[in-house]
Amino acid sequence: MALHLSVDASAPKAATPGKYLFGPVADFLMLGGSAFLILPILLLVPLEYEGPVTAMMVVVAYLINYPHFAHSYQIFYRNFGRKVSGIGYDRSLQLRYIFAGIVVPAVMVAFFAYGAATANARLLGYAANAMFFFVGWHYVKQGYGMLMVDAVLKRKFFDDRDKKVLLVNSYAVWILAWLQTNTAVTQGKYYGLEYYTFAAPSWIASIALLAAVASTAATVLMLVNRWRRHGRALPYNGIVAYVASLYLWILIARTNPLWLLVIPTLHSLQYLAVVWRYQTNVERAVPDAASDPQPKILSFLGPLYRLRVLGFIVGGGALGYLGFWLIPMAMTALIPYDREVLGSSLFFFIVLIFINVHHYFLDNVMWRRGNPEVSKYLFR
């Protein structure tokens, strides 16, 4: 699930005069502002409506959640041979592509194959906790990345010291939330398999709480000082994204069960804002981007690049459906395993955890500073 984008804030040349990904209102809603509108409303919804909300989120998952995962695969593995060969990429980035694109999935396949073959439910259950660990990390890093993106677009750059304050706060809030989850839930079920958390001493949780409070205070103070020094101007949409990611989607997510159903969609929408803008810029850079699509009946869509972006989005939806439903359904039908121990949804469990964890590693490579594709296309 998160965007690990680290923009070089000291290099204004990376940015263009454009101030928004799509526009002020669209950016506000997609980057996190919708959370401040939707989540309070859910507090007023009786919990007995959890069933209808769940059903609605299943439908929304096809349109937003699944494509958000699929798009990371579409971008990461595009021209993958050139990336692993290091053509146009420095040695460090080349190794990162090899590790995230080949080593990580191979290790996870071996892990899940062993767990399923030996019917080791406890081992597989720990994978669920690992997923929650990486998902939280992914969420806060994406929130930080969105703030950096908006800062570049608005030309309101953060210096290295301010970025360290933001990052330290991100990690502190994430660790506190993860420790709270491990304290509140010691054992649970996920797709029919029991998963286990790691008991943390209360004094560690107390230290984490103090660290999160202190880093939050330092972040607020830093933003106030910047607001005063820079003519009361800040990258507000980015700050909204940062606050929503850390606090609404991670720290207090368990306040309401209905929130937990909606938050993944809001996070995915935040991701899509950047990916769709990035892909639009990629397609607009193609020499025939401004030509009319063929056949003529498609001319109502506008220039050819728009049709290609639409194809990218539709392809993401199809790939998401394939990954989250068709593949685990086929595996369930074709691969024998101990259903009495591992339940009837083993491969849905495996695929969901695999994609969530792998998504973190993919984004950690794609959206980092130094990736030539990011600097070339994201801020065009």
C-alpha positions in Angstrom: 0.0 0.0 0.0 2.4 3.5 0.4 4.2 6.1 -1.5 7.8 6.3 -0.4 8.6 9.6 -2.3 11.6 11.6 -1.2 11.9 14.7 -3.3 15.0 16.8 -3.4 13.6 19.9 -1.8 16.9 21.8 -2.3 16.6 21.6 -6.1 13.8 23.9 -7.3 14.7 23.1 -10.9 12.9 19.8 -10.5 9.6 21.5 -10.2 7.5 23.3 -12.9 5.4 26.4 -12.5 2.3 24.1 -12.0 0.9 24.3 -8.5 -1.4 21.2 -8.4 -1.6 17.6 -9.5 -5.2 18.1 -10.8 -6.5 21.3 -9.2 -7.0 22.8 -5.7 -10.2 21.0 -4.8 -9.3 17.7 -6.4 -5.9 17.7 -4.7 -7.5 18.5 -1.4 -10.0 15.7 -1.6 -7.7 13.1 -3.1 -4.6 13.8 -1.0 -6.5 13.4 2.3 -9.1 16.1 2.7 -11.9 13.7 2.1 -11.0 11.9 5.3 -11.9 15.0 7.3 -15.3 15.0 5.7 -16.1 11.3 5.6 -14.7 9.9 8.9 -16.6 12.3 11.2 -19.8 11.3 9.4 -19.1 7.6 10.0 -19.0 8.4 13.8 -22.7 9.2 13.5 -23.5 6.0 11.6 -24.8 3.2 14.0 -22.5 0.2 14.1 -25.3 -2.1 12.9 -24.8 -0.6 9.5 -21.4 -2.2 9.3 -22.8 -4.8 6.9 -23.9 -2.3 4.2 -20.7 -0.3 4.6 -18.7 -3.4 4.1 -20.6 -4.4 1.0 -20.1 -0.9 -0.4 -16.4 -1.0 0.3 -16.1 -4.3 -1.5 -17.5 -2.6 -4.6 -15.3 0.4 -4.1 -12.3 -1.9 -3.8 -12.7 -2.9 -7.4 -12.6 0.7 -8.5 -9.9 2.2 -6.2 -8.1 -0.2 -3.9 -7.2 -2.9 -6.4 -6.1 -0.5 -9.2 -3.9 1.3 -6.6 -2.0 -1.9 -6.0 -2.0 -2.9 -9.7 -0.6 0.4 -10.9 2.5 -0.1 -8.8 3.2 -3.3 -10.7 2.5 -1.7 -14.0 5.0 1.1 -13.4 7.6 -1.0 -11.6 7.9 -3.8 -14.1 7.6 -1.6 -17.2 11.0 -1.9 -19.0 12.2 -4.1 -16.1 15.0 -5.6 -18.2 16.5 -2.2 -18.6 16.2 -1.4 -14.9 17.9 -4.6 -13.7 20.6 -4.1 -16.3 21.3 -0.6 -15.0 20.7 1.1 -18.3 20.0 4.7 -17.3 20.1 3.9 -13.6 22.9 4.2 -11.1 24.2 1.0 -9.4 22.4 1.6 -6.1 19.0 2.0 -7.8 19.7 -1.0 -10.0 20.3 -3.2 -7.0 17.2 -1.9 -5.4 15.1 -2.9 -8.4 16.7 -6.4 -8.4 16.0 -6.8 -4.7 12.4 -5.5 -4.7 11.5 -7.0 -8.1 13.1 -10.4 -7.8 14.5 -11.3 -4.4 11.6 -10.1 -2.2 8.8 -11.9 -4.1 11.0 -15.1 -4.4 11.5 -15.1 -0.6 7.8 -14.5 0.1 6.8 -17.3 -2.3 9.2 -19.7 -0.6 7.8 -18.6 2.8 4.2 -19.1 1.9 4.9 -22.3 0.1 6.6 -23.8 3.1 3.9 -22.6 5.5 1.1 -24.0 3.3 2.9 -27.3 2.6 3.6 -27.9 6.3 0.2 -26.6 7.4 1.9 -24.3 9.8 -0.9 -22.0 10.7 1.1 -20.2 13.4 3.9 -19.3 11.0 1.5 -18.1 8.4 -0.4 -16.1 11.1 2.7 -14.1 11.9 2.7 -13.0 8.2 -0.5 -11.0 9.0 1.3 -9.1 11.7 4.2 -8.4 9.4 1.7 -7.0 6.9 0.2 -4.7 9.5 3.8 -3.6 10.3 4.7 -2.7 6.7 1.3 -1.2 5.9 1.6 1.3 8.8 5.1 2.1 7.7 3.9 2.5 4.1 1.0 4.8 5.2 3.1 7.3 7.1 5.8 7.3 4.4 3.2 8.0 1.8 1.8 10.9 3.8 5.3 12.3 4.1 5.8 11.8 0.4 2.6 13.6 -0.5 3.7 16.6 1.6 7.0 16.7 -0.2 5.2 16.5 -3.6 2.9 19.4 -2.7 5.8 21.4 -1.3 7.6 21.1 -4.7 4.5 22.0 -6.6 4.0 25.0 -4.4 7.7 25.9 -4.3 7.5 25.9 -0.5 10.6 23.7 0.0 11.5 22.1 3.3 15.1 22.2 4.3 16.9 19.1 5.6 16.3 19.9 9.3 12.6 20.4 8.8 12.4 17.2 6.8 14.1 15.3 9.6 11.5 16.6 12.0 8.7 15.4 9.7 10.3 12.0 9.3 11.0 11.5 13.0 7.4 12.3 13.7 6.2 9.9 11.0 8.2 7.1 12.5 7.2 7.9 16.1 3.5 7.9 15.3 3.8 4.7 13.3 5.7 2.9 16.0 3.2 4.0 18.7 0.2 2.9 16.6 1.9 -0.5 15.9 2.6 -1.0 19.6 -0.9 -0.1 20.5 -2.3 -2.6 18.1 0.0 -5.3 19.6 -1.3 -4.3 23.0 -4.9 -4.2 22.1 -5.0 -7.4 20.1 -3.0 -10.5 21.0 -4.7 -13.0 18.7 -7.2 -12.6 16.0 -8.5 -14.1 12.7 -7.7 -12.9 9.2 -9.3 -14.7 6.3 -9.9 -17.6 8.6 -6.3 -17.9 9.9 -5.3 -17.0 13.4 -2.6 -14.3 13.6 -0.6 -13.4 16.6 0.8 -10.1 17.8 4.0 -9.5 19.8 3.5 -8.5 23.5 5.4 -5.4 24.2 6.2 -4.2 27.8 4.1 -1.3 29.0 7.1 0.8 29.5 8.0 0.6 25.8 4.5 1.7 24.9 4.9 4.6 27.3 8.2 5.7 25.8 6.6 5.5 22.3 3.7 7.7 23.5 6.0 10.3 24.9 8.1 10.2 21.7 5.0 10.6 19.5 3.7 13.5 21.6 7.1 15.3 21.6 7.6 14.8 17.9 4.1 16.0 17.1 4.7 19.1 19.2 8.0 19.7 17.4 6.3 19.3 14.0 3.6 21.8 14.9 6.2 24.3 16.1 8.2 23.9 13.0 5.2 24.4 10.7 4.1 27.5 12.7 7.6 29.0 12.4 7.6 28.3 8.7 4.2 29.9 8.3 5.5 33.0 10.0 8.7 33.2 8.0 7.2 32.5 4.6 4.4 35.0 4.5 1.8 32.8 6.1 2.1 30.3 3.1 2.4 26.6 3.4 1.8 23.6 1.1 -1.6 23.1 2.8 -2.8 20.1 0.7 0.4 18.3 1.5 0.0 19.1 5.2 -3.6 17.7 5.1 -2.2 14.5 3.5 0.5 14.2 6.1 -1.9 14.7 9.0 -4.6 12.4 7.6 -2.0 9.6 6.9 -0.4 9.7 10.4 -3.2 10.4 12.7 -6.6 9.6 11.1 -5.5 6.5 9.2 -2.9 5.1 11.6 -3.0 6.4 15.1 -6.7 6.6 15.8 -7.9 4.2 13.1 -9.4 1.8 15.6 -11.6 4.5 17.2 -14.5 3.2 15.0 -14.8 -0.1 13.2 -16.4 1.6 10.2 -13.3 3.8 9.8 -11.2 0.6 9.3 -13.4 -0.3 6.3 -13.0 3.1 4.6 -9.4 4.1 5.4 -7.8 1.8 2.8 -9.9 3.4 0.1 -8.9 6.9 1.2 -5.2 5.9 1.3 -5.5 4.3 -2.2 -7.2 7.5 -3.6 -4.2 9.5 -2.2 -1.9 7.2 -4.1 -3.9 7.4 -7.3 -3.6 11.2 -7.4 0.1 10.9 -7.9 0.1 7.8 -10.1 -2.5 9.2 -12.5 -0.7 12.5 -12.8 2.6 10.7 -13.3 1.2 8.4 -16.0 -0.5 11.4 -17.8 2.9 13.1 -18.0 4.5 9.9 -19.3 1.9 9.6 -22.1 2.1 13.3 -22.9 5.8 13.0 -23.6 5.2 10.5 -26.4 5.7 12.1 -29.8 2.2 11.4 -31.1 0.5 12.3 -27.8 -1.5 15.2 -29.3 -2.7 13.2 -32.4 -6.3 12.0 -32.8 -7.0 8.5 -31.7 -8.0 5.8 -34.1 -10.7 4.8 -35.0 -12.4 8.2 -35.3 -15.2 7.1 -33.0 -12.8 7.5 -30.1 -12.1 11.1 -30.9 -14.6 12.3 -28.2 -11.9 11.3 -25.7 -9.6 14.0 -27.0 -5.9 13.6 -27.8 -4.4 10.1 -28.0 -2.5 10.4 -24.7 -5.9 10.5 -22.9 -6.9 7.2 -24.4 -3.6 5.7 -23.4 -4.0 6.9 -19.8 -7.5 5.5 -19.8 -6.1 2.2 -21.0 -3.6 2.3 -18.1 -6.4 2.8 -15.6 -8.6 0.1 -17.1 -5.6 -2.2 -17.2 -5.0 -1.6 -13.5 -8.6 -2.5 -12.7 -8.3 -5.7 -14.7 -5.0 -6.6 -13.2 -6.3 -5.9 -9.7 -9.3 -8.2 -10.2 -6.9 -10.9 -11.6 -4.6 -10.6 -8.6 -7.1 -10.3 -5.8 -9.9 -12.7 -7.1 -9.1 -14.8 -10.1 -5.7 -16.0 -9.1 -6.5 -17.0 -5.5 -9.8 -18.6 -6.7 -7.8 -20.7 -9.2 -5.2 -21.6 -6.6 -7.9 -22.7 -4.2 -9.5 -24.9 -6.9 -6.2 -26.4 -8.2 -3.8 -26.7 -5.3 -4.5 -29.2 -2.5 -3.7 -28.3 1.2 -5.0 -29.1 4.7 -8.3 -27.2 4.8 -9.1 -28.4 8.3 -6.1 -26.6 9.7 -5.7 -23.7 7.3 -9.3 -23.0 6.4 -11.0 -22.5 3.0 -9.6 -19.0 2.2 -5.8 -19.7 2.5 -4.9 -18.4 -0.9 -6.9 -15.2 -0.5 -5.0 -14.7 2.8 -1.7 -15.4 1.1 -2.3 -13.2 -2.0 -3.6 -10.3 0.0 -0.5 -10.3 2.4 1.9 -10.9 -0.5 0.6 -7.9 -2.5 0.4 -5.6 0.5 4.0 -6.3 1.6 5.4 -6.4 -1.9 3.7 -3.1 -2.6 5.7 -1.5 0.1 9.0 -2.7 -1.4 8.0 -1.6 -4.9 7.1 1.9 -3.9 10.3 2.2 -1.8 12.2 1.9 -5.1 10.0 3.7 -7.6 9.3 6.9 -5.8 12.6 7.6 -4.2 14.9 10.6 -4.9 17.4 9.8 -7.6 15.0 7.7 -9.8 15.3 9.4 -13.2 11.7 8.6 -14.1 10.3 10.4 -11.1 12.3 13.6 -11.8 11.5 13.4 -15.5 7.7 12.9 -15.4 6.2 13.6 -12.0 6.7 17.4 -12.0 6.3 18.1 -15.7 
